[in-house]
Amino acid sequence: MLFNSFDFGLFLVIVYLLYWLLGAKNRTPQNVFLLVSSYFFYGLWDWRFLLLIIASSLIDFFAGKAISATSRLSTKKIYLWISILWNLGVLFTFKYFNFFIENFSNLFGLDIPESGYSFINVIIPVGLSFYTFQTMSYTIDVYRGRIKATNNLLEFLCFVSFFPQLVAGPIERARMLLVQFEKNRKFNFQETKEGLRQILWGLFKKMVVADNVAIVVNTYFDTPQDYGSLTILYAATLFFFQIYCDFSGYSDIAIGTAKLFGFKLSKNFNIPYLAKTASEYWQRWHITLTRWFTDYVYGPIIKSTNNSYLMKTISLIITMILIGLWHGANWTFVIFGLFQAVFIALERIKWVRKGKTYSLHKGLNKAPIIINILYIAPLIIGAGIIFRSRDIDHAIQIYERIFSFTASPNFSLVIGFKICVVFILIAAEILTRFKNYPLLELEKYINRPMRWVIYYALIFIIFRYAGPKEQFIYFQF
């Protein structure tokens, strides 16, 4: 059930009405209803995967309780590692088993027939990388003493399976989301209005921008040898806006949907194309994933080693490669992570001249906006090519085509509606860059008739100009 489908719209209306009919004081019935609704929502993808998410929830719930119940550090570590090994084992089995077996056999020149070992040819459970990270962070935080383990299984199951953010985030922490299931939620008409506005903006980003841009990107990336350099570069640029609007559009819908039920989810994007450095880009892009790896991978590595530039760089490379691999079992994602790490590491190099400390990071933060654009745009586009490519050879083919400077005779024909919707997006987000989200604070600046003109205009554009329905890109991760 896709967020941009009529089925989800009907599902959301029914769940919303029944949820608030239960009454704000009936927290437990509300939580039970949300849990059943979330499992129904997830089960529509494949009911068998419900067993997996329930198993993960139960293991981490009881691991958290066991960690809290003992004072012996060695025993705490045992229960922590049960949680970590289960979650990483599930991820490895479904996402990386074939990748490692194939590369292992290629590395050692083993000619093993496919029947000689067990390839797990199954569909990756939707949202697997998101909810395993969410439950794993819970047990780690309990072990670190950052939060207390919950004794309420119902609330924990809701925390893991909350349908607005279940399949593609944001990746929430227990101290942010679980605590909201422990409190009564009161109906707030203002939150409902804000939630609907944010859903509307997310649908515009996904259905009008991302899905239309996908037509160009898919066409030119599938056969790059058939097109000129400028055309391929144009498609690579559009791919950034495709994946940005696709994923941030999902996040907007998720955050807006959660708001309808009285929940607040974390902001996951903050206009990443306005970043001045590679470091800042990752503070603006998929924010909850970046924070997760910073807290549970990069930070612990740094803490266990010295604070030298070399160790920071090694830690950074490990972290960024793992972020790349998180997206999928493909060497393109490994190279993508390494590509990002190199730029961030270069920005951190410091040198002293005439008693003053300089770095590329500091210089870029003070540079004119045109310098920032000339720096960050190639980085984003270049990394996007690697990310989007089927394999390394495909990425090389695209790069070669771009730098062949082959003429693009029909290039003017592909510019039009796609560029217009991208400009609308950029203009709207830049104008509201100091606000939490576009559309949410229109009441402060625009009267009611004009606001409704904007809403109806967006609804008309969505219905009239929506591109061919595409599944959200991050569902595959």
VOKE-912344 format. One record per residue (C-alpha): x, y, z negated. Coordinates in steps of 0.2 Angstrom, whole numbers, plus 5000, padded with zeros to 4 digits. Example, Ala and Ser with C-alpha at 12.3 -4.5 7.8 and 13.67 -1.06 7.14 Angstrom:
2
<rec X="5062" Y="4978" Z="4961"/>
<rec X="5068" Y="4995" Z="4964"/>
end
This chain:
477
<rec X="5000" Y="5000" Z="5000"/>
<rec X="5009" Y="5015" Z="5006"/>
<rec X="5007" Y="5032" Z="4998"/>
<rec X="5003" Y="5039" Z="5016"/>
<rec X="4989" Y="5027" Z="5019"/>
<rec X="4970" Y="5029" Z="5016"/>
<rec X="4970" Y="5013" Z="5005"/>
<rec X="4981" Y="5022" Z="4993"/>
<rec X="4970" Y="5037" Z="4993"/>
<rec X="4955" Y="5027" Z="4989"/>
<rec X="4965" Y="5017" Z="4976"/>
<rec X="4971" Y="5033" Z="4968"/>
<rec X="4954" Y="5041" Z="4967"/>
<rec X="4946" Y="5025" Z="4958"/>
<rec X="4961" Y="5023" Z="4946"/>
<rec X="4960" Y="5042" Z="4942"/>
<rec X="4942" Y="5042" Z="4938"/>
<rec X="4941" Y="5026" Z="4928"/>
<rec X="4957" Y="5031" Z="4918"/>
<rec X="4950" Y="5048" Z="4912"/>
<rec X="4932" Y="5040" Z="4909"/>
<rec X="4941" Y="5029" Z="4896"/>
<rec X="4944" Y="5045" Z="4886"/>
<rec X="4960" Y="5054" Z="4880"/>
<rec X="4959" Y="5047" Z="4863"/>
<rec X="4959" Y="5029" Z="4869"/>
<rec X="4977" Y="5027" Z="4873"/>
<rec X="4978" Y="5008" Z="4872"/>
<rec X="4964" Y="5005" Z="4884"/>
<rec X="4971" Y="5018" Z="4895"/>
<rec X="4988" Y="5010" Z="4895"/>
<rec X="4980" Y="4993" Z="4898"/>
<rec X="4971" Y="5000" Z="4913"/>
<rec X="4987" Y="5008" Z="4920"/>
<rec X="4996" Y="4992" Z="4918"/>
<rec X="4983" Y="4982" Z="4927"/>
<rec X="4982" Y="4995" Z="4940"/>
<rec X="5001" Y="4995" Z="4942"/>
<rec X="5002" Y="4976" Z="4944"/>
<rec X="4988" Y="4976" Z="4956"/>
<rec X="4997" Y="4990" Z="4966"/>
<rec X="5014" Y="4980" Z="4966"/>
<rec X="5005" Y="4963" Z="4969"/>
<rec X="4998" Y="4969" Z="4986"/>
<rec X="5016" Y="4969" Z="4993"/>
<rec X="5019" Y="4951" Z="4987"/>
<rec X="5010" Y="4944" Z="4972"/>
<rec X="5025" Y="4932" Z="4969"/>
<rec X="5037" Y="4947" Z="4965"/>
<rec X="5025" Y="4951" Z="4950"/>
<rec X="5033" Y="4936" Z="4941"/>
<rec X="5050" Y="4944" Z="4944"/>
<rec X="5046" Y="4961" Z="4937"/>
<rec X="5037" Y="4953" Z="4922"/>
<rec X="5052" Y="4942" Z="4918"/>
<rec X="5064" Y="4957" Z="4919"/>
<rec X="5052" Y="4967" Z="4908"/>
<rec X="5051" Y="4953" Z="4895"/>
<rec X="5070" Y="4949" Z="4895"/>
<rec X="5074" Y="4968" Z="4892"/>
<rec X="5060" Y="4970" Z="4879"/>
<rec X="5066" Y="4956" Z="4868"/>
<rec X="5085" Y="4960" Z="4871"/>
<rec X="5081" Y="4978" Z="4865"/>
<rec X="5072" Y="4971" Z="4850"/>
<rec X="5086" Y="4959" Z="4846"/>
<rec X="5100" Y="4972" Z="4848"/>
<rec X="5090" Y="4983" Z="4835"/>
<rec X="5087" Y="4969" Z="4823"/>
<rec X="5105" Y="4964" Z="4820"/>
<rec X="5119" Y="4974" Z="4813"/>
<rec X="5134" Y="4964" Z="4819"/>
<rec X="5142" Y="4972" Z="4834"/>
<rec X="5147" Y="4955" Z="4842"/>
<rec X="5129" Y="4949" Z="4842"/>
<rec X="5123" Y="4966" Z="4849"/>
<rec X="5135" Y="4963" Z="4863"/>
<rec X="5128" Y="4946" Z="4867"/>
<rec X="5110" Y="4952" Z="4869"/>
<rec X="5116" Y="4967" Z="4879"/>
<rec X="5126" Y="4956" Z="4891"/>
<rec X="5110" Y="4944" Z="4892"/>
<rec X="5101" Y="4960" Z="4899"/>
<rec X="5115" Y="4966" Z="4910"/>
<rec X="5119" Y="4949" Z="4918"/>
<rec X="5100" Y="4945" Z="4921"/>
<rec X="5097" Y="4962" Z="4930"/>
<rec X="5113" Y="4961" Z="4940"/>
<rec X="5111" Y="4943" Z="4943"/>
<rec X="5093" Y="4947" Z="4951"/>
<rec X="5100" Y="4961" Z="4961"/>
<rec X="5115" Y="4950" Z="4967"/>
<rec X="5104" Y="4935" Z="4972"/>
<rec X="5091" Y="4945" Z="4982"/>
<rec X="5102" Y="4959" Z="4989"/>
<rec X="5120" Y="4953" Z="4990"/>
<rec X="5121" Y="4934" Z="4990"/>
<rec X="5122" Y="4933" Z="5009"/>
<rec X="5133" Y="4948" Z="5011"/>
<rec X="5146" Y="4941" Z="5000"/>
<rec X="5145" Y="4923" Z="5006"/>
<rec X="5147" Y="4929" Z="5024"/>
<rec X="5162" Y="4940" Z="5020"/>
<rec X="5170" Y="4927" Z="5010"/>
<rec X="5169" Y="4914" Z="5024"/>
<rec X="5176" Y="4927" Z="5036"/>
<rec X="5190" Y="4932" Z="5025"/>
<rec X="5197" Y="4915" Z="5023"/>
<rec X="5192" Y="4909" Z="5040"/>
<rec X="5180" Y="4896" Z="5034"/>
<rec X="5169" Y="4889" Z="5048"/>
<rec X="5155" Y="4884" Z="5037"/>
<rec X="5138" Y="4880" Z="5046"/>
<rec X="5123" Y="4889" Z="5039"/>
<rec X="5117" Y="4872" Z="5033"/>
<rec X="5133" Y="4870" Z="5023"/>
<rec X="5127" Y="4882" Z="5010"/>
<rec X="5111" Y="4890" Z="5004"/>
<rec X="5107" Y="4907" Z="5012"/>
<rec X="5093" Y="4915" Z="5003"/>
<rec X="5082" Y="4921" Z="5017"/>
<rec X="5069" Y="4931" Z="5008"/>
<rec X="5062" Y="4948" Z="5008"/>
<rec X="5070" Y="4960" Z="4995"/>
<rec X="5057" Y="4963" Z="4982"/>
<rec X="5051" Y="4981" Z="4985"/>
<rec X="5058" Y="4993" Z="4971"/>
<rec X="5070" Y="4980" Z="4965"/>
<rec X="5085" Y="4992" Z="4963"/>
<rec X="5074" Y="5005" Z="4955"/>
<rec X="5066" Y="4995" Z="4941"/>
<rec X="5081" Y="4984" Z="4937"/>
<rec X="5091" Y="5000" Z="4934"/>
<rec X="5077" Y="5007" Z="4924"/>
<rec X="5076" Y="4992" Z="4912"/>
<rec X="5094" Y="4990" Z="4911"/>
<rec X="5097" Y="5008" Z="4905"/>
<rec X="5084" Y="5004" Z="4891"/>
<rec X="5095" Y="4990" Z="4883"/>
<rec X="5111" Y="5000" Z="4886"/>
<rec X="5103" Y="5015" Z="4877"/>
<rec X="5097" Y="5004" Z="4863"/>
<rec X="5114" Y="4997" Z="4861"/>
<rec X="5122" Y="5014" Z="4861"/>
<rec X="5110" Y="5020" Z="4847"/>
<rec X="5103" Y="5033" Z="4859"/>
<rec X="5085" Y="5027" Z="4857"/>
<rec X="5076" Y="5015" Z="4845"/>
<rec X="5069" Y="4999" Z="4852"/>
<rec X="5051" Y="4999" Z="4855"/>
<rec X="5040" Y="4986" Z="4846"/>
<rec X="5025" Y="4989" Z="4858"/>
<rec X="5026" Y="4977" Z="4872"/>
<rec X="5011" Y="4985" Z="4881"/>
<rec X="5020" Y="5002" Z="4882"/>
<rec X="5036" Y="4994" Z="4888"/>
<rec X="5027" Y="4985" Z="4902"/>
<rec X="5019" Y="5001" Z="4907"/>
<rec X="5036" Y="5010" Z="4907"/>
<rec X="5044" Y="4997" Z="4919"/>
<rec X="5029" Y="4996" Z="4931"/>
<rec X="5021" Y="5013" Z="4931"/>
<rec X="5015" Y="5013" Z="4949"/>
<rec X="5018" Y="5031" Z="4955"/>
<rec X="5037" Y="5028" Z="4953"/>
<rec X="5038" Y="5009" Z="4953"/>
<rec X="5044" Y="5006" Z="4971"/>
<rec X="5056" Y="5021" Z="4974"/>
<rec X="5059" Y="5031" Z="4958"/>
<rec X="5063" Y="5043" Z="4951"/>
<rec X="5074" Y="5031" Z="4940"/>
<rec X="5067" Y="5036" Z="4923"/>
<rec X="5075" Y="5033" Z="4906"/>
<rec X="5065" Y="5027" Z="4891"/>
<rec X="5068" Y="5042" Z="4881"/>
<rec X="5059" Y="5052" Z="4895"/>
<rec X="5045" Y="5040" Z="4901"/>
<rec X="5042" Y="5027" Z="4888"/>
<rec X="5039" Y="5040" Z="4875"/>
<rec X="5025" Y="5047" Z="4885"/>
<rec X="5015" Y="5030" Z="4884"/>
<rec X="5017" Y="5031" Z="4865"/>
<rec X="5007" Y="5048" Z="4865"/>
<rec X="4989" Y="5052" Z="4869"/>
<rec X="4986" Y="5061" Z="4885"/>
<rec X="4974" Y="5075" Z="4886"/>
<rec X="4965" Y="5079" Z="4902"/>
<rec X="4972" Y="5095" Z="4909"/>
<rec X="4963" Y="5103" Z="4925"/>
<rec X="4979" Y="5114" Z="4928"/>
<rec X="4990" Y="5098" Z="4929"/>
<rec X="4977" Y="5090" Z="4941"/>
<rec X="4978" Y="5105" Z="4953"/>
<rec X="4997" Y="5105" Z="4952"/>
<rec X="4998" Y="5086" Z="4955"/>
<rec X="4987" Y="5088" Z="4970"/>
<rec X="4997" Y="5102" Z="4977"/>
<rec X="5013" Y="5092" Z="4975"/>
<rec X="5005" Y="5077" Z="4983"/>
<rec X="5000" Y="5088" Z="4998"/>
<rec X="5017" Y="5095" Z="5000"/>
<rec X="5025" Y="5077" Z="4999"/>
<rec X="5013" Y="5071" Z="5012"/>
<rec X="5018" Y="5086" Z="5024"/>
<rec X="5036" Y="5082" Z="5022"/>
<rec X="5034" Y="5063" Z="5025"/>
<rec X="5020" Y="5063" Z="5038"/>
<rec X="5023" Y="5078" Z="5048"/>
<rec X="5042" Y="5081" Z="5046"/>
<rec X="5050" Y="5064" Z="5043"/>
<rec X="5039" Y="5053" Z="5054"/>
<rec X="5040" Y="5065" Z="5069"/>
<rec X="5059" Y="5067" Z="5067"/>
<rec X="5060" Y="5048" Z="5066"/>
<rec X="5055" Y="5047" Z="5084"/>
<rec X="5070" Y="5056" Z="5090"/>
<rec X="5082" Y="5048" Z="5078"/>
<rec X="5077" Y="5030" Z="5082"/>
<rec X="5077" Y="5033" Z="5101"/>
<rec X="5094" Y="5041" Z="5102"/>
<rec X="5103" Y="5031" Z="5088"/>
<rec X="5097" Y="5014" Z="5096"/>
<rec X="5106" Y="5017" Z="5112"/>
<rec X="5118" Y="5032" Z="5110"/>
<rec X="5128" Y="5027" Z="5126"/>
<rec X="5113" Y="5033" Z="5136"/>
<rec X="5114" Y="5051" Z="5129"/>
<rec X="5125" Y="5066" Z="5129"/>
<rec X="5136" Y="5072" Z="5115"/>
<rec X="5125" Y="5087" Z="5110"/>
<rec X="5109" Y="5076" Z="5110"/>
<rec X="5117" Y="5063" Z="5098"/>
<rec X="5123" Y="5077" Z="5087"/>
<rec X="5106" Y="5084" Z="5087"/>
<rec X="5099" Y="5067" Z="5082"/>
<rec X="5112" Y="5065" Z="5068"/>
<rec X="5107" Y="5082" Z="5061"/>
<rec X="5088" Y="5077" Z="5062"/>
<rec X="5092" Y="5061" Z="5053"/>
<rec X="5097" Y="5071" Z="5037"/>
<rec X="5080" Y="5080" Z="5037"/>
<rec X="5071" Y="5063" Z="5041"/>
<rec X="5079" Y="5054" Z="5026"/>
<rec X="5077" Y="5070" Z="5015"/>
<rec X="5059" Y="5073" Z="5019"/>
<rec X="5055" Y="5054" Z="5018"/>
<rec X="5063" Y="5051" Z="5001"/>
<rec X="5060" Y="5068" Z="4993"/>
<rec X="5042" Y="5067" Z="5000"/>
<rec X="5040" Y="5051" Z="4991"/>
<rec X="5046" Y="5059" Z="4975"/>
<rec X="5035" Y="5073" Z="4977"/>
<rec X="5020" Y="5062" Z="4979"/>
<rec X="5026" Y="5051" Z="4964"/>
<rec X="5028" Y="5066" Z="4953"/>
<rec X="5012" Y="5073" Z="4958"/>
<rec X="5002" Y="5057" Z="4956"/>
<rec X="5010" Y="5055" Z="4938"/>
<rec X="5004" Y="5072" Z="4934"/>
<rec X="4986" Y="5067" Z="4938"/>
<rec X="4987" Y="5055" Z="4923"/>
<rec X="4996" Y="5067" Z="4911"/>
<rec X="5014" Y="5061" Z="4914"/>
<rec X="5029" Y="5071" Z="4918"/>
<rec X="5043" Y="5063" Z="4929"/>
<rec X="5060" Y="5069" Z="4932"/>
<rec X="5065" Y="5080" Z="4947"/>
<rec X="5074" Y="5070" Z="4960"/>
<rec X="5079" Y="5083" Z="4973"/>
<rec X="5084" Y="5101" Z="4972"/>
<rec X="5086" Y="5107" Z="4990"/>
<rec X="5102" Y="5098" Z="4993"/>
<rec X="5106" Y="5107" Z="5010"/>
<rec X="5109" Y="5122" Z="5000"/>
<rec X="5124" Y="5114" Z="4991"/>
<rec X="5141" Y="5122" Z="4992"/>
<rec X="5152" Y="5107" Z="4988"/>
<rec X="5151" Y="5088" Z="4989"/>
<rec X="5150" Y="5088" Z="4970"/>
<rec X="5135" Y="5099" Z="4970"/>
<rec X="5127" Y="5090" Z="4984"/>
<rec X="5126" Y="5074" Z="4973"/>
<rec X="5119" Y="5085" Z="4959"/>
<rec X="5105" Y="5090" Z="4970"/>
<rec X="5102" Y="5073" Z="4980"/>
<rec X="5094" Y="5058" Z="4972"/>
<rec X="5097" Y="5066" Z="4955"/>
<rec X="5091" Y="5052" Z="4944"/>
<rec X="5103" Y="5039" Z="4953"/>
<rec X="5118" Y="5051" Z="4951"/>
<rec X="5115" Y="5053" Z="4933"/>
<rec X="5112" Y="5035" Z="4930"/>
<rec X="5129" Y="5030" Z="4938"/>
<rec X="5137" Y="5045" Z="4929"/>
<rec X="5131" Y="5039" Z="4912"/>
<rec X="5133" Y="5020" Z="4914"/>
<rec X="5148" Y="5018" Z="4926"/>
<rec X="5159" Y="5034" Z="4928"/>
<rec X="5158" Y="5040" Z="4910"/>
<rec X="5162" Y="5023" Z="4902"/>
<rec X="5177" Y="5021" Z="4914"/>
<rec X="5184" Y="5038" Z="4910"/>
<rec X="5181" Y="5035" Z="4892"/>
<rec X="5191" Y="5019" Z="4892"/>
<rec X="5206" Y="5026" Z="4901"/>
<rec X="5216" Y="5042" Z="4901"/>
<rec X="5209" Y="5059" Z="4907"/>
<rec X="5222" Y="5061" Z="4921"/>
<rec X="5217" Y="5066" Z="4939"/>
<rec X="5222" Y="5049" Z="4945"/>
<rec X="5211" Y="5040" Z="4934"/>
<rec X="5197" Y="5052" Z="4937"/>
<rec X="5199" Y="5049" Z="4956"/>
<rec X="5199" Y="5030" Z="4954"/>
<rec X="5184" Y="5031" Z="4943"/>
<rec X="5175" Y="5042" Z="4956"/>
<rec X="5180" Y="5030" Z="4970"/>
<rec X="5173" Y="5015" Z="4961"/>
<rec X="5157" Y="5024" Z="4956"/>
<rec X="5154" Y="5031" Z="4974"/>
<rec X="5157" Y="5014" Z="4982"/>
<rec X="5144" Y="5006" Z="4970"/>
<rec X="5132" Y="5020" Z="4974"/>
<rec X="5134" Y="5016" Z="4992"/>
<rec X="5132" Y="4997" Z="4989"/>
<rec X="5116" Y="5001" Z="4978"/>
<rec X="5108" Y="5006" Z="4995"/>
<rec X="5111" Y="4989" Z="5003"/>
<rec X="5123" Y="4975" Z="5007"/>
<rec X="5132" Y="4982" Z="5022"/>
<rec X="5150" Y="4989" Z="5025"/>
<rec X="5142" Y="5005" Z="5031"/>
<rec X="5136" Y="5009" Z="5014"/>
<rec X="5153" Y="5005" Z="5006"/>
<rec X="5161" Y="5017" Z="5019"/>
<rec X="5148" Y="5029" Z="5015"/>
<rec X="5152" Y="5029" Z="4997"/>
<rec X="5170" Y="5030" Z="5000"/>
<rec X="5168" Y="5045" Z="5012"/>
<rec X="5159" Y="5055" Z="4999"/>
<rec X="5172" Y="5050" Z="4985"/>
<rec X="5186" Y="5057" Z="4996"/>
<rec X="5178" Y="5074" Z="4998"/>
<rec X="5174" Y="5076" Z="4980"/>
<rec X="5191" Y="5070" Z="4975"/>
<rec X="5199" Y="5083" Z="4987"/>
<rec X="5188" Y="5097" Z="4979"/>
<rec X="5195" Y="5093" Z="4962"/>
<rec X="5213" Y="5095" Z="4966"/>
<rec X="5220" Y="5109" Z="4956"/>
<rec X="5236" Y="5120" Z="4959"/>
<rec X="5243" Y="5134" Z="4950"/>
<rec X="5249" Y="5150" Z="4958"/>
<rec X="5255" Y="5166" Z="4949"/>
<rec X="5248" Y="5159" Z="4933"/>
<rec X="5231" Y="5156" Z="4940"/>
<rec X="5222" Y="5139" Z="4943"/>
<rec X="5214" Y="5136" Z="4960"/>
<rec X="5204" Y="5122" Z="4968"/>
<rec X="5194" Y="5119" Z="4983"/>
<rec X="5178" Y="5117" Z="4972"/>
<rec X="5181" Y="5134" Z="4964"/>
<rec X="5185" Y="5142" Z="4981"/>
<rec X="5169" Y="5135" Z="4989"/>
<rec X="5158" Y="5141" Z="4975"/>
<rec X="5164" Y="5159" Z="4978"/>
<rec X="5164" Y="5158" Z="4997"/>
<rec X="5152" Y="5167" Z="5009"/>
<rec X="5136" Y="5156" Z="5013"/>
<rec X="5142" Y="5154" Z="5031"/>
<rec X="5158" Y="5145" Z="5025"/>
<rec X="5148" Y="5134" Z="5014"/>
<rec X="5137" Y="5129" Z="5029"/>
<rec X="5152" Y="5125" Z="5040"/>
<rec X="5159" Y="5114" Z="5026"/>
<rec X="5144" Y="5105" Z="5019"/>
<rec X="5134" Y="5102" Z="5036"/>
<rec X="5148" Y="5091" Z="5044"/>
<rec X="5150" Y="5082" Z="5028"/>
<rec X="5131" Y="5078" Z="5027"/>
<rec X="5129" Y="5074" Z="5045"/>
<rec X="5145" Y="5064" Z="5046"/>
<rec X="5140" Y="5053" Z="5031"/>
<rec X="5122" Y="5052" Z="5038"/>
<rec X="5129" Y="5043" Z="5054"/>
<rec X="5138" Y="5030" Z="5043"/>
<rec X="5122" Y="5028" Z="5032"/>
<rec X="5110" Y="5026" Z="5047"/>
<rec X="5121" Y="5015" Z="5058"/>
<rec X="5117" Y="4996" Z="5059"/>
<rec X="5136" Y="4992" Z="5056"/>
<rec X="5153" Y="4999" Z="5058"/>
<rec X="5154" Y="4996" Z="5076"/>
<rec X="5138" Y="5006" Z="5079"/>
<rec X="5144" Y="5020" Z="5069"/>
<rec X="5160" Y="5021" Z="5079"/>
<rec X="5150" Y="5021" Z="5095"/>
<rec X="5140" Y="5036" Z="5089"/>
<rec X="5156" Y="5045" Z="5083"/>
<rec X="5164" Y="5042" Z="5100"/>
<rec X="5149" Y="5048" Z="5110"/>
<rec X="5148" Y="5064" Z="5100"/>
<rec X="5167" Y="5067" Z="5103"/>
<rec X="5167" Y="5062" Z="5121"/>
<rec X="5159" Y="5079" Z="5125"/>
<rec X="5148" Y="5071" Z="5137"/>
<rec X="5135" Y="5083" Z="5145"/>
<rec X="5117" Y="5083" Z="5139"/>
<rec X="5107" Y="5088" Z="5154"/>
<rec X="5090" Y="5086" Z="5146"/>
<rec X="5094" Y="5092" Z="5129"/>
<rec X="5082" Y="5107" Z="5130"/>
<rec X="5067" Y="5095" Z="5132"/>
<rec X="5070" Y="5087" Z="5115"/>
<rec X="5069" Y="5104" Z="5105"/>
<rec X="5052" Y="5110" Z="5101"/>
<rec X="5040" Y="5103" Z="5088"/>
<rec X="5053" Y="5094" Z="5078"/>
<rec X="5063" Y="5109" Z="5076"/>
<rec X="5048" Y="5120" Z="5071"/>
<rec X="5042" Y="5108" Z="5057"/>
<rec X="5060" Y="5108" Z="5050"/>
<rec X="5061" Y="5127" Z="5050"/>
<rec X="5044" Y="5127" Z="5041"/>
<rec X="5051" Y="5115" Z="5028"/>
<rec X="5067" Y="5125" Z="5026"/>
<rec X="5058" Y="5142" Z="5025"/>
<rec X="5046" Y="5135" Z="5012"/>
<rec X="5059" Y="5128" Z="5001"/>
<rec X="5071" Y="5142" Z="5001"/>
<rec X="5057" Y="5155" Z="4997"/>
<rec X="5052" Y="5144" Z="4982"/>
<rec X="5070" Y="5139" Z="4977"/>
<rec X="5069" Y="5147" Z="4960"/>
<rec X="5052" Y="5138" Z="4956"/>
<rec X="5050" Y="5120" Z="4951"/>
<rec X="5042" Y="5114" Z="4967"/>
<rec X="5034" Y="5123" Z="4982"/>
<rec X="5015" Y="5127" Z="4981"/>
<rec X="5014" Y="5124" Z="4962"/>
<rec X="5015" Y="5143" Z="4957"/>
<rec X="5004" Y="5150" Z="4971"/>
<rec X="4991" Y="5157" Z="4959"/>
<rec X="5004" Y="5170" Z="4952"/>
<rec X="5007" Y="5177" Z="4969"/>
<rec X="4992" Y="5173" Z="4981"/>
<rec X="4973" Y="5176" Z="4978"/>
<rec X="4961" Y="5161" Z="4979"/>
<rec X="4955" Y="5163" Z="4997"/>
<rec X="4973" Y="5164" Z="5004"/>
<rec X="4978" Y="5149" Z="4994"/>
<rec X="4964" Y="5139" Z="5001"/>
<rec X="4969" Y="5145" Z="5019"/>
<rec X="4987" Y="5138" Z="5015"/>
<rec X="4979" Y="5121" Z="5009"/>
<rec X="4968" Y="5119" Z="5023"/>
<rec X="4981" Y="5123" Z="5035"/>
<rec X="4993" Y="5110" Z="5028"/>
<rec X="4979" Y="5097" Z="5028"/>
<rec X="4975" Y="5101" Z="5046"/>
<rec X="4993" Y="5100" Z="5051"/>
<rec X="4995" Y="5083" Z="5042"/>
<rec X="4980" Y="5076" Z="5051"/>
<rec X="4983" Y="5083" Z="5068"/>
<rec X="5002" Y="5082" Z="5069"/>
<rec X="5007" Y="5067" Z="5058"/>
<rec X="5019" Y="5056" Z="5067"/>
<rec X="5018" Y="5037" Z="5069"/>
<rec X="5016" Y="5029" Z="5052"/>
<rec X="5033" Y="5024" Z="5046"/>
<rec X="5037" Y="5014" Z="5029"/>
<rec X="5047" Y="5025" Z="5017"/>
<rec X="5065" Y="5022" Z="5020"/>
<rec X="5070" Y="5019" Z="5002"/>
<rec X="5058" Y="5005" Z="5000"/>
<rec X="5071" Y="4994" Z="5008"/>
<rec X="5083" Y="4998" Z="4994"/>
end
